[in-house]
Amino acid sequence: MYYLSLNNNSSKTSFKEAVRKGIAPDRGLYFPEEITSLPEEFLKNLHEYSNEEIAFKALEQFTGNEIPKEELEKIIKETLCFDFPLVQIADDIYALELFHGPTMAFKDVGARFMARCLRYFNAEEEDKEITVLVATSGDTGGAVASGFLGVKGVNVVILYPSGKVSAIQKKQLTTLGQNITALEVDGTFDDCQEMVKSAFIDPQLSSVSLTSANSINVARWLPQMLYYFFAYKELSAGNKKIVFSVPSGNFGNICAGMVAARLGLPIDHFIASTNINDTVLQFLETGIYQPKPSKQTISNAMDVGNPSNFIRIQKLMNNDTHRLKSVFSSFSYTDRETKKAIKLIYKNSGYIADPHGAVGYLGLKEYMKSTDKCTGVFLETAHPIKFRDVVESVIGKKLPIPGQIKSVLDKEEVSIPINSYEGLKSYLISKS
Ligand SMILES: *Cc1c(COP(=O)(O)O)cnc(C)c1O
């Protein structure tokens, strides 16, 4: 399998190079050269396959012949070491819980898969150390830190916006040590993301092997398509249309779902549910894509003003906005509406949603209002405990603390403050 740069100015590259580079030399995102549908027989009989078998079938064309079969099977097995339960919370409405991994964020799957692909490729190139550079608005950092902890030959540098991640998220990214370093940036998530992008094209850093572990990296992005297969497998009993509402920030997760649809998974519609960072909704309404500085909200993992994967979604749709709108809608919600939804869901079903899941729920309800009967799934992308203050105050109840979280709470936080790109650069140079 080859990957193209969406900026069209770099030559096509292998999966291995796409993973090791993260972003193409022309700063474009990598995109699979072609996507081949899966056999109809397989899709019809999904329920007969284990999650691991489904994952292998869905992913093998994207890794091509660069990862041998047994190795890919092993990577998948290590990646999918937890469950993805589908919880019914009303007639026709389900929450797909993606937060049962080690850091209780859906990003655990992508991070674990990418770390293991890099481990495999690094074993081939013994002496070449690689630095994974990642900007986080909250959950990515923790998932990447945990997924890469102790992986030989890989150093991880995480940039997070000071004061804009939750207390638990901060613990998860600053307490691991070993090959993981956290940099606390005096700025927003967008500033962190810009710094990462600049480092990739800085000629003075060309001797440092850098890659990204944001969803711009194909190995982080693509395995997220598996959630949709797993949910579909559980639901496939009925023959109603299935729609997914995805709480979206950088739009990697929803874009991976659209790749699953391209592989033949019969998903009727995708709903990109966002907080007030609504660049994509505005695009759908006006036809103008206008990135904006991100605004801080209670669903902070979605505080993104310039969603990097939207360009991949456009590519999937051949840059045809009309076609896009036939399978994709977007809705945006304020913090006030989000809190109201958390309260309502709890009151009606006893289910405790986190702010991101609640935004997903709202988008799903809004879409379903105006459409024929269908089965709706919203993705629950983080465990409510990670947004403990908000959730506890809204539902008026204390949340029990799960084991994964307990284990980091009293560890010591270590981070290095930086306030500009120069700060990042000198750190990287000092370490190389
Ligand atoms: C990262 C994240 C999102 C947004 O996912 P994207 O793929 O960036 O759209 C939503 N919810 C949570 C909890 C996240 O961590």
The ligand as an SDF file (V2000), in Angstrom:
LIG
                    3D

 15 15  0  0  0  0  0  0  0  0999 V2000
   -9.6700   13.3800   20.9510 C   0  0  0  0  0  0  0  0  0  0  0  0
  -11.0190   13.3240   21.5250 C   0  0  0  0  0  0  0  0  0  0  0  0
  -12.1540   13.6560   20.7660 C   0  0  0  0  0  0  0  0  0  0  0  0
  -12.0520   14.1590   19.3470 C   0  0  0  0  0  0  0  0  0  0  0  0
  -11.5960   13.1810   18.4490 O   0  0  0  0  0  0  0  0  0  0  0  0
  -11.0670   13.6180   17.0090 P   0  0  0  0  0  0  0  0  0  0  0  0
  -10.6400   12.3670   16.3680 O   0  0  0  0  0  0  0  0  0  0  0  0
   -9.9370   14.5670   17.2450 O   0  0  0  0  0  0  0  0  0  0  0  0
  -12.2090   14.2900   16.3230 O   0  0  0  0  0  0  0  0  0  0  0  0
  -13.3920   13.5340   21.3550 C   0  0  0  0  0  0  0  0  0  0  0  0
  -13.5260   13.1450   22.6370 N   0  0  0  0  0  0  0  0  0  0  0  0
  -12.4640   12.8340   23.4010 C   0  0  0  0  0  0  0  0  0  0  0  0
  -12.6870   12.4400   24.8040 C   0  0  0  0  0  0  0  0  0  0  0  0
  -11.1840   12.9080   22.8720 C   0  0  0  0  0  0  0  0  0  0  0  0
  -10.1510   12.6130   23.6300 O   0  0  0  0  0  0  0  0  0  0  0  0
  1  2  1  0
  2  3  1  0
  2 14  2  0
  3  4  1  0
  3 10  2  0
  4  5  1  0
  5  6  1  0
  6  7  2  0
  6  8  1  0
  6  9  1  0
 10 11  1  0
 11 12  2  0
 12 13  1  0
 12 14  1  0
 14 15  1  0
M  END
$$$$
